[in-house]
């Protein structure tokens, strides 16, 4: 397994919120860094395309605000067979990455090497 550069799994929800916010507004500073993040599995299905998007979500202490990152699990993993149940606590470890959509919007995600649940 790769060395973890930023271990969000040991931070408070307030620190995670701040760190992920920084990743989203300054992604170039984080691209290529190995992250470890603990939270809950969220799954979104695009109704038009059927494409599934997976995220690890961390609620804050008051449960009013959530912060999270999309992840793409490297390898041949099928949903739901290989994934934990929706909203199950998970730990995602992988590399922070960015990509551009056809509309030119910047999307960030974790290239997940390992998912623990």
Phi, psi and omega per residue, in radians:
X1 nan 2.599 -3.131
X2 -1.278 2.655 3.058
X3 -1.115 2.402 3.126
X4 -1.540 2.115 3.113
X5 -1.460 -0.681 -3.115
X6 -2.284 1.973 -3.111
X7 -1.782 1.632 3.126
X8 -1.326 -0.267 -3.081
X9 -1.224 -0.277 -3.125
X10 -1.829 -0.012 -3.086
X11 -1.594 2.754 3.032
X12 -1.224 2.813 -3.136
X13 -1.057 -0.577 3.116
X14 -1.154 -0.757 3.126
X15 -1.189 -0.671 3.095
X16 -1.079 -0.788 3.135
X17 -0.980 -0.835 -3.120
X18 -1.145 -0.753 -3.107
X19 -1.145 -0.794 3.139
X20 -1.164 -0.665 3.074
X21 -1.013 -0.787 3.098
X22 -1.063 -0.705 3.124
X23 -1.070 -0.644 -3.098
X24 -1.337 -0.559 -3.125
X25 -1.622 -0.346 3.106
X26 -2.302 1.013 -3.013
X27 -1.059 -0.554 -3.095
X28 -1.055 -0.461 3.137
X29 -1.309 -0.249 -3.051
X30 -2.003 -0.264 -3.096
X31 -0.968 2.277 3.120
X32 1.566 -0.176 3.112
X33 -1.386 2.526 3.101
X34 -1.532 2.226 -3.090
X35 -2.019 2.689 2.958
X36 -2.305 2.178 -3.050
X37 -2.395 2.314 -3.141
X38 -1.958 2.339 3.131
X39 -3.071 -2.587 -3.085
X40 -2.059 2.485 3.124
X41 -1.243 2.260 2.992
X42 -2.154 2.443 -3.134
X43 -2.223 2.257 3.074
X44 -2.088 2.327 3.088
X45 -1.994 2.136 3.070
X46 -1.240 2.029 -3.066
X47 -1.131 -0.476 -3.119
X48 -1.375 -0.672 -3.038
X49 -1.877 -0.343 -3.065
X50 1.404 -0.036 -3.138
X51 -1.180 2.412 -3.141
X52 -1.779 2.429 3.097
X53 -2.115 2.346 -3.089
X54 -2.037 2.421 3.137
X55 -2.399 2.687 2.956
X56 -1.858 2.115 -3.010
X57 -1.995 2.376 3.114
X58 -2.114 1.987 3.066
X59 -1.320 2.679 3.080
X60 -1.436 3.100 -3.045
X61 -1.061 -0.559 -3.124
X62 -1.620 -0.024 3.137
X63 1.085 0.373 3.112
X64 -1.617 -0.519 -3.047
X65 -2.234 2.505 3.116
X66 -2.145 2.633 3.049
X67 -2.334 2.519 -3.131
X68 -2.869 3.033 3.102
X69 -2.346 2.466 3.009
X70 -1.215 2.591 3.004
X71 -2.319 2.598 3.041
X72 -2.109 2.010 -3.069
X73 -1.371 2.072 -3.127
X74 -1.188 2.347 3.120
X75 2.000 -2.976 -3.083
X76 -1.796 1.431 -3.108
X77 -1.973 2.337 -3.115
X78 -1.891 2.474 3.083
X79 -1.815 2.322 0.148
X80 -1.659 -0.068 -3.003
X81 -0.942 -0.790 -3.029
X82 -1.663 -0.075 -3.070
X83 -1.806 2.742 3.037
X84 -1.260 2.924 3.081
X85 -1.093 2.663 3.083
X86 -0.911 2.368 3.128
X87 1.203 0.207 3.042
X88 -1.299 2.531 3.091
X89 -1.214 2.299 -3.126
X90 -2.360 2.802 2.974
X91 -2.168 2.165 -3.105
X92 -1.934 2.280 3.080
X93 -2.174 2.259 3.132
X94 3.088 -2.977 -3.045
X95 -1.699 2.362 3.083
X96 -1.290 2.313 -3.081
X97 -2.476 2.864 3.047
X98 -2.308 2.753 3.065
X99 -2.630 2.791 3.108
X100 -1.911 2.411 3.055
X101 -1.468 3.061 3.119
X102 -1.172 -0.381 3.095
X103 -1.469 -0.075 3.113
X104 1.536 0.062 3.116
X105 -1.362 2.489 -3.137
X106 -1.525 2.205 3.076
X107 -2.018 2.426 3.105
X108 -1.987 2.645 3.124
X109 -2.827 2.949 3.039
X110 -1.789 2.195 2.974
X111 -1.385 1.636 -2.987
X112 -1.302 2.122 3.047
X113 -1.546 -0.536 -3.027
X114 -2.535 2.363 3.051
X115 -2.175 2.142 3.097
X116 -1.941 2.382 3.080
X117 -2.661 nan nan
